Amino acid sequence: MKFVDEAYIDVAAGNGGAGCVSFRREKFIPFGGPNGGDGGRGGHVFAVADPNLNTLIDFRYARRHEARNGEPGRGSDQFGAAGDDVVLRMPVGTIISDADTGEQIAELMVPGQKVMLAKGGDGGFGNLHYKSSTNRAPRQRTLGWPGEQRRLKLELRVLADVGLLGMPNAGKSTLIAAVSNARPKIADYPFTTLHPNLGVVRVGPEQSFVMADIPGLIEGAAEGAGLGHQFLRHLQRTRLLLHLVDLAPFDEGVDPVAQARAIVAELKKYDPGLYEKPRWLVLNKLDMVPAEERAQRVKDFVKRFRWKGPVFEISALTREGCEPLIRAIYQHLEATREQAPQAPDVRFQPAEDAPPAPDPDDPRFR
């Protein structure tokens, strides 16, 4: 299935039904009175977060979504039926905003979360509604109110704990395939990955985290070079970034330090908040470096790159160094996990209006 992470749709709620003007007319009942019912409300348009979806492709081709109008009121005290609602199922992590104003309407973060996108119009009043002791034969009614119409922008950001960042062919897809059950396309040419891939990394029993692999960045991505910045949005919800660097490029004229600096510069251009996220340096493809040269090459890279953070040396192809890396990632995620605030136990809270505790030295209690 094609991965689509952005779409524009038009939603229109149903109009309310009109009220009815009617009078009861039966034999031998000369003063039957009004019996025109109210109109039904128009259908609403809802969005629901569906954990079984991972793309917005359904909304790339079906762009217009309309709810049914409410039925008009009828005689014999019959109110019109409400219009059927429309429920749009979207992937968890979808951001819904108004395409005209840019205002964010909702962010679907919890499976099953339901949000109203367009409210249906209320039904009009029939003449039965205006009946009173002084107005026994009302002939007025109101039409139904129109439903809301909106043009919406849908933007999908995948939910992951760790994001992989690096140049094309740095080994990001090989790493996620080595540590999880994800099976992305892997080949020896750049831009093999054309859409984000998610993999669940199992560290131990009931110990896991989600890793996201996005297409590689190149210098000039801010100006649209390569695939540009369009996939960096999927890293904004991660809590840790792994900057993968190819320490043994095929072209001897390529400087890994210059490539790493270009990635950092593009990250800062796109979003300073994403640039400030915790970031670890992962030096990959050490299996292609002679064993006697590895330590010196790593030391030289870190010195020239002026890196002060954590450094990991791995080979995603042979899985060398991957186990210590994923264990360190899990420990970091657990240490930075936000603890849910615990509600205070009311049994141990002093009541504001409670009487003071009795004094044991009071003679009345002896």
Number of C-alpha atoms within 10 A of each C-alpha: 6 8 13 16 23 18 19 20 17 16 21 24 30 31 29 31 31 27 30 31 22 22 20 16 14 9 7 7 9 9 12 14 17 25 25 28 27 34 30 27 32 31 27 28 27 19 22 19 22 19 15 11 12 19 22 22 17 13 20 14 11 12 14 12 16 17 24 22 27 27 23 26 28 20 20 15 19 16 23 23 19 25 23 18 19 22 17 17 19 27 25 25 22 25 19 24 21 17 16 10 9 11 12 13 14 16 18 21 15 14 15 15 13 17 18 15 25 22 22 30 25 24 30 26 26 32 28 27 18 16 16 10 6 7 9 15 19 20 17 14 20 17 19 25 19 20 23 18 18 16 16 23 21 20 21 23 23 23 20 21 20 24 25 25 28 25 23 22 22 23 25 30 27 22 22 24 22 18 20 18 13 20 14 20 12 16 13 9 8 14 17 16 19 14 16 19 20 22 20 17 20 17 16 9 6 7 11 16 19 17 24 25 28 24 28 29 26 21 20 15 21 18 10 12 12 17 15 19 21 15 18 20 17 20 25 19 16 20 18 22 22 21 22 25 26 24 23 19 15 8 7 8 7 11 14 19 18 12 18 21 13 19 22 16 16 20 21 14 14 17 13 10 10 21 17 10 14 12 20 19 20 22 25 25 23 23 17 12 13 10 10 8 10 16 12 10 16 16 11 13 16 16 12 10 14 10 12 10 10 9 17 17 22 22 21 24 16 14 15 16 15 19 13 12 16 17 16 13 19 20 11 13 16 13 10 10 10 8 8 6 6 6 6 8 7 8 7 7 8 8 10 6 6 7 7 7 6 9 9 9 8 8 7 8 8 6
